[in-house]
Amino acid sequence: MKPYTTLVSPAQLRELADPLILECSFDLADTSAGERAYAAGHIPGAFYLHLDRDLAGSKTGPDGAFRGRHPLPERDAFAALMRRLGLRTGRQVVTYDRQGGMYAARAWWMLRWLGHAEAAVLDGAWDGEWTTEAPPAATPTDWQPGAPLVGQIDAATLLARLGRVRLIDARAPERFRGEVEPLDKAAGHIPGASNRLFKDNLGPDGRFKPAAQLRAEFEPLLAPFAADAVVHQCGSGVTACHNLLAMAHAGLGSGLLYPGSWSEWSADPARPIATA
């Protein structure tokens, strides 16, 4: 069976022989809500990944600088976690959450960051059996990460390249415009950015829009830049992955992630800020 590399439907998931299923449900306002939801019922066999503990690293870099609210963990540390959960070469991974894929897409991107192509996000709500039972203990493996299948950019490089990259911001329009800022140091956006709310990737049924529709919506935002000159960001490098997933599903390349995103950018008053 051909592996799934962007999205997988509930029906397709049920047909998989031995998937590694990862629940990533989370709530920024209540950081234990995802774990409680998982404990109350989850897809059989699924393991839980916590955004703060498993999908993010230290907020402070070696130089003492703030790296954003959800910086990437050490690559080797995330690889070690995946080994403990039984990841092996070629094994299909399916990530899901209860928030339209906004956290599952982060795990999807991180698996590709480790060089694991066989990773997909569950498209839409799970319509099968739920369980409160813990998954069977995983058999650790000796799997090793490969070359990254995705790219990233840091704040200093992005600052130097402003005006020469297409920058897409996945936050809500009112935050992008600088009208409100509930989480970070300052309101506004990185100069030159365009706004593409990640939720716009979904249809009324909660599933991703068809690839052709996503392509038609993204192409005007990208032109005339090539995929490797498109940088995605959001508040803290999480929902930007939703836009990256949508682009990949639409066949528009991978683009780059700015992991620190607005939370890191706005913490340094020396960096430029735009509003409206």
Salt bridges, closest charged atoms under 4 A:
ASP18 OD2 - ARG88 NH2 2.63
ASP18 OD1 - ARG91 NH2 3.14
GLU23 OE2 - ARG98 NE 2.75
ASP30 OD2 - ARG36 NH2 2.63
GLU35 OE2 - ARG53 NH2 2.61
ASP52 OD1 - HIS70 NE2 3.06
GLU118 OE1 - HIS116 NE2 3.64
ASP123 OD2 - ARG207 NH2 3.36
ASP127 OD1 - ARG14 NH1 2.69
ASP169 OD2 - ARG171 NH2 2.86
GLU179 OE2 - ARG177 NE 2.62
GLU181 OE1 - ARG171 NH1 3.47
GLU181 OE2 - ARG175 NH2 2.89
ASP184 OD1 - ARG69 NE 2.65
ASP184 OD2 - ARG175 NH2 3.15
GLU217 OE1 - ARG196 NH2 2.93
GLU217 OE2 - LYS209 NZ 3.12
ASP268 OD2 - ARG271 NH2 3.96
